[in-house]
Amino acid sequence: MPTDLAFTNEQYEAQFAKELPAARPTRVESIQNVVVDVIKKTAAATSIYTSEFTSGAEETMQFACFLELDDEGKKITKMLEFVDTMTAARYQGLIEKWLKGK
């Protein structure tokens, strides 16, 4: 996997902190396809949520998340997230437009 597509927790938090004033999740539309493997300590799910931008625009995004859990199954040790690329590009465009106008 290219390293520019992976984030540490700290990098993710820093990026999210910059974007949070521009958009905030307002509705979770659904969490579906939840699968938990208690033996392998893994889980997966799909979700859909809507964010509202300070401009009034809204964007609904779809995700697929794959989780690895600790030995007790209580803490997430690794998360792999996929997002619909078309909506992610629109979302990022709105974020970048807001950041330039700050």
C-alpha positions as CSV (number, residue, x, y, z in Angstrom):
1,M,0.0,0.0,0.0
2,P,1.4,3.5,-0.8
3,T,2.4,5.3,2.3
4,D,0.6,8.4,1.3
5,L,-2.7,6.7,1.7
6,A,-2.1,5.5,5.2
7,F,-2.4,7.7,8.3
8,T,-1.2,7.3,11.9
9,N,-3.7,8.2,14.5
10,E,-1.9,11.5,15.1
11,Q,-2.0,12.4,11.3
12,Y,-5.7,11.4,11.1
13,E,-6.5,13.6,14.2
14,A,-4.5,16.5,12.8
15,Q,-6.3,16.4,9.4
16,F,-9.7,15.9,11.0
17,A,-9.1,18.9,13.3
18,K,-8.4,21.1,10.3
19,E,-11.6,20.0,8.5
20,L,-14.0,19.8,11.4
21,P,-14.9,23.6,11.4
22,A,-15.9,23.2,7.7
23,A,-18.2,20.2,8.0
24,R,-19.7,18.0,10.6
25,P,-21.5,14.7,10.5
26,T,-25.2,15.4,11.0
27,R,-26.9,12.1,10.4
28,V,-26.0,8.5,10.4
29,E,-28.2,7.0,7.7
30,S,-27.4,3.4,8.3
31,I,-24.9,0.9,9.7
32,Q,-25.3,-2.4,7.8
33,N,-23.6,-5.7,6.9
34,V,-22.0,-6.0,10.4
35,V,-19.9,-9.1,10.6
36,V,-18.0,-10.1,13.8
37,D,-15.5,-13.0,13.9
38,V,-15.0,-13.7,17.6
39,I,-12.3,-16.3,17.0
40,K,-10.2,-14.1,14.7
41,K,-11.1,-10.9,16.6
42,T,-12.1,-9.1,13.5
43,A,-15.2,-7.2,12.4
44,A,-16.5,-5.4,9.3
45,A,-19.4,-3.1,8.5
46,T,-20.7,-0.7,6.0
47,S,-22.1,2.7,6.9
48,I,-23.7,5.8,5.3
49,Y,-23.7,9.2,6.9
50,T,-24.4,12.8,5.9
51,S,-22.2,15.8,6.7
52,E,-23.4,19.4,6.6
53,F,-20.9,22.1,5.5
54,T,-20.9,25.6,6.9
55,S,-21.9,26.7,3.4
56,G,-25.1,24.8,3.8
57,A,-24.1,22.1,1.3
58,E,-24.6,18.4,2.3
59,E,-22.7,15.3,1.3
60,T,-23.7,11.7,2.0
61,M,-20.8,9.3,2.1
62,Q,-20.6,5.5,2.1
63,F,-17.9,3.6,4.0
64,A,-16.7,0.0,4.4
65,C,-14.7,-0.6,7.6
66,F,-12.6,-3.6,8.5
67,L,-11.4,-3.8,12.1
68,E,-8.9,-5.9,14.0
69,L,-9.3,-6.2,17.7
70,D,-7.0,-6.9,20.7
71,D,-6.9,-10.3,22.3
72,E,-9.8,-9.4,24.6
73,G,-11.9,-8.1,21.7
74,K,-12.4,-4.8,23.5
75,K,-10.1,-2.4,21.6
76,I,-9.6,-1.7,18.0
77,T,-5.9,-2.2,17.0
78,K,-6.2,-1.6,13.3
79,M,-8.8,-0.1,11.1
80,L,-9.0,-0.2,7.3
81,E,-11.6,2.1,5.8
82,F,-12.8,2.4,2.2
83,V,-15.0,5.3,1.0
84,D,-16.9,5.9,-2.2
85,T,-14.4,7.7,-4.3
86,M,-16.8,10.0,-6.2
87,T,-18.4,11.4,-3.0
88,A,-15.0,11.6,-1.3
89,A,-13.7,13.7,-4.1
90,R,-16.8,16.1,-3.9
91,Y,-16.4,16.2,-0.1
92,Q,-12.7,17.0,-0.3
93,G,-13.4,19.7,-2.9
94,L,-15.8,21.4,-0.5
95,I,-13.2,21.1,2.3
96,E,-10.5,22.6,0.1
97,K,-12.8,25.4,-1.0
98,W,-13.5,26.2,2.6
99,L,-9.8,26.1,3.6
100,K,-8.9,28.5,0.8
101,G,-11.6,30.9,1.9
102,K,-10.6,31.0,5.6
